[in-house]
Amino acid sequence: MQISSLLAIAPFLPASASPGSALGELVGIVEYAIAVAVIIIVFDYVFGWLERKVVAKIQKRHGPTYAGKYGILQNMADILKLLSKQHMAPANSDKPLFLATLPIMLAVTLFLVLLIPFSPTLSGSSSGFVLLVVLVLVSFMPLMIFVNGFASGNKFSAISAERSVVMLLSYEIPLVLVVATAAALAGGYSLNGIVGAQSQLWYVLLMPIGFVIFFIAMLAELERPPFDMREADSELIAGWLTDVSPPYYVLALFLDYSRMLLGSMLIAILFFGGWEGPVLPPIVWLLIKVFAIAFFIMIVRATMVRMRIDRLLRFGWLILLPLAFVNLIVTYVLLIG
């Protein structure tokens, strides 16, 4: 096979890579993966610390203070403490399934972040169907949550898994409808094409109702408050994560913030023009928008209360779903047709 063909199908090569030796291609893949890994690690760590500080400030507390300047090393201390604990699985659990689900969920999330373009020339894939791949793999998460809850052998974890799956399914349909509307407006499912179509006007201005629907559905998809139905202190404790050992809880925290990075990137690309912006490099613009969206998600967590499961489902099916259809019809009639 020719090198140019390899470049066309390699999933992680930057779009600007030029044909070269197989070793050069491998080096390019590794460099891109390392760069994205650094972004993920920095984002997860900084926002893990920042969320604790922001929530504490809103609740009139101090948050992390003593470990490092402004408590910046508190997360590292917590991670080292958790990793030093014994790793185990419940005696009555299905150990292979129980131990495999969290690593698989984390691997899928990191793969999706690698696929999403950071700029016109720094992209994990040049395919025009990346957005469809992202949606398919994101919809894979409820299945893994369901498997983890039931494989734990704990009835409370199983109840939490059922709650999460029912909630995620009810909010994924409006989310997909809004994505289909944005793709129709841009003329395809290419993320690069969607960003390019917003060079004059962001989609958040063209379809504000669609943005509100997508943002709410994404909060549910990320299981962020007020949609954190996997947890309930008086009922389910830590939900489907109740029985994970301390080292696996580190994976769960890393997964949560990696999913928040993924969700923030999708919101920035679909509604805020992605990397489009003056003066600064494209990747800087994208990261600025992602950080602003993630910060707003943290504010929502600190100011909203958890919804009751019946009201949450009613809101998804009876309000968001009809609004998603209205957004699709209005956008098609006014902007496409």
N, C-alpha and C positions, 0 to 999 in steps of 0.2 A: 504493500500500500504506500502511496506517495505521502511525503511529509505534509503537503498541503491538505490532503484528505484527512490526515490525523488532526491537523489544526481545526478543521471544520467540525469534527465530531468530539474533540476533547472537551469535557464539560467544564473544566475549571480554567481554561486559558483566557487571559485578557484579550479583549476583542482586537487590540492593536498589535498583538504578537505577530511577528513575521515568520515565514517558514525558515527553519534552520535544522540543525541536527536534532536527533532524538534526545540527546543529552540536554541540549538547550531548551527543548520543549519541557522536559522533566523539571529542569531548574525553574522555568517560568511557572509551572504548576505549583511547585513547592513554595516559591516566593509569594505567589498569590494566596495560597492557603495560610501561610504564616502571617501575612499582613492582615487577613480577615480574622484569624485567630486572635491576634493582638487586639484588634478592635472589639471583638466579642468579650475578651477577658477584661479589658479596661472598662468597657461599658458596664458589665455585670458587677465589677467591684465598686466602681464609682457610684453607680445608682443604688447598689445595695447599701452603701454607707449614706448616700444623700437621702434616700427614702426614710431611713431611720431618723435623720436630723430634721427633715421637713415635717414628718408626722409628729415628732416630739415638739417642734416649735409651735405647730398649730394646736397641740394639746397642752401647751404651757409646761413642757418638760425640757430637759437638756439633751437627751439622747446620748450617744457615745461621746465621751469627754476625755478620758484619762489615757487611753492607749494611743500614743502619737498625737501630733498637732490636730486639734479639733476632733480627736477620736478616730482619725483616718485609719489607724491600724487595728481598730476594734474588730473589723470583719476578718482580718488575717488571724487575729487571736482566736476568734470563734471557729474559723475553718480548721486551724491546727488542733484545737481542742476536740472538735468533732471527728477529725481524721484519726486521732489517737485512740478513739474508743473501739471497742470490739465490734466487728462486723458479723451479723448473724441474721437468720431468718426464723420466723415463727415455726414452732415444731409441727403444727398441723397445716402448714401452708404447702402449696405446690411450689417447691423451691426453685426449679428451673424457670418456670413462668414468672414467679414473683421477683427473682433476681434479674431477669432479663428485660423486664418492661421499661424501667427507668433509663438504663443505658440506651435502649432502642429509641425511646422518645427523644433523648438528648441528641443522639446521632442524627435523627431525622430533622430536628430543629436546626442543628449546625449545618447540615447539608442544604437546607432551604436558604439559610443566610448566605452560604457560599454561592448559591444560584442567582441571588438578586443582584443586579448591577449597582455599583457604587458611583459610576460615572459613565459617559458614553464609551470610554476606552478601557474601563476597568470593570469587566463583567464576567460572571461565572459561566454564562452560556449565551451564545448568540441566537439561540432558537427563538422563534416567534411564539412559542407556546409555553414559555416559562411560567406565566401566571396560572395557566391551567395545571401545570405540574405542582405549583405551590398550593393551589386549592385542594387538589387530590390528596396530597400528603398531609396537609393541615387537617382534613377530615378524617385522617387515619388516627389522630390523637384520641378521640373518644373511645375507640376500640381498645387502645392500649390502657387507658384509664380503667375501663371496664374489666379487662383481664387482670390488671394489678389488684383491684379491689377484691375480686372473687378469689384470686390465687392466694391472697393473704390468709384465708381461713378465718377471718374476723368478720362477724356479721355487720358490725358498724362500719367497717371499711367497705363492705359490699353495698350497704345502703348509700354511703357517700358516693361510690362509683356510679350507682344507678342515678342518683341525683345529677351528677356531673354530666353523664351521657344524655339524659333527657333534656337538660338545659342546653348543652352544646348543639344537639340536633335541632332544637327549636330556633336557635339563633343563627345557625349556619345557612339556612335557606334564605333569609333576608340578606345575609352577607353576600351570598353567591349572586343573587339578583342585582345587587348594587354593582358588583364587579362586572357582571355581564353588561350593565348599562354603561359603565365607564369604558369597557372594551368596545362596545358599539359606537360610542362617541369618538373613540380614537381610531376606529377602523381595524382593530385587531387586538390580539392578546399579548403582543410584545410589550414588555415593560418599557423598553427604549422608545417605542412608538407612542405609548401613553404619555411619557414625559415630554416627548417632542411636540405632541398635540397641545400641551399646556404652555407653550412658549409665549403665547399672547395673553392667555387668561387661565387661571387655575380652575380645576374642576370643582373645588370647594365653593367657588362663586357661581359656576354654571348649574350645579345641582346641590345646593346646600342641604336639602332634605336627604339626599343620598349620602352625604358626608356624615350627618348626624346618625343615620341608620347604621352605616358602616362602623363608625366609632363605637356606638353602643354594642353592636354585635361583636366587634373585636375585643371589647372589654370582657364580654361573656366568653369568647373563645380563649382568652388568656386567663380566665377564672380570676380576674381582678375584681376587687370590691366595686360596686355592690353585688357582684355576681360570684362571690367566692363561696359557692354552695358546697364545696367539698369540705369546708370547715364550719363548725358550729360548736362553740365552747360548751353549750349546755346539752348537746345531743351527740355529736360525732367526733369531738376533740379535733384531731388533725385530719379527719376525713380519710380518704384512701391512702394517705401517707402515714397513718397512725402507727403502723407496725414496721416501718422502715428503720434500719439501724442508723446510728449517727453518721457513719461515712456515706451512706446512701442519701441521708438528708442533705448533705453537701451537694450531691448531684441534683436533688430536687430544687434546691435554691438556685443553682446554676441554670437549671432548666427553666425556672420561672423567669429569670431576668433575660435569658437568651430568647425566650418567647416574646418578652416585652420588646426587645430589640427588633425581632422579626416583625411584630405587629406595627411598631412605630415606623419601620422602613416602608411597609406596605401603605400605611396612611400617607406618609410623606410623598411617595411616588404616585399614588393614585389621585391625590387631591391637592397637593401643595407643590406640584411642579418638580418633585424629585431634586435633582442636582442643578436645576436651572437657577441662575442668579448672576448678578454682575460682579466684576472685579476678582472675587475669590475663586480658587479652583473648584471645579464641580463637586468633588468628594467632600470638600469642606462645607459647601452649602447643604449637601444631603445630611451630613452629620449634625449640623446646626439645627436643621428641621427635625431630625430624629430626636435629638436631645430635648428640644422644646416640647415635642409631643409626649415623650416619656415623662418629662417633668409634670405636664398637665395630668397624665394618668396617675401620678403620685398624689397630686392635689385632690383628684377625685376619690382616691382611697382614703385620704385623711378626712374628707368632709361628707362622705355618703355612708349610710347605714346599710347593712345587709338586707336584701329583700326576702320576703317569705317565698317559699318555693312555688306556691300556687299563683301568687301575684306575678312572680317572675315569668312563669310559663304563659300566663294569660297576656302579659305585656308583649312577649315575643310573638305569639300566634295571632292575637287580635289587634295589635297596634303596629308593630314593626313590619310584619308580613304584608298587610294591606298597604302600608306606606311605601314599602319597597316596590310593589306593583304600580302604585301611583307614580312614583319617581321614574320607573321604567317607561310608562306610557307618556308622561309629560315630556320627558327628555327626548323620546323618539319623535313625538309630534312637533315639538318646538325647535329642536336642535338638529335632528337627523332627517326626519321625513320632509 
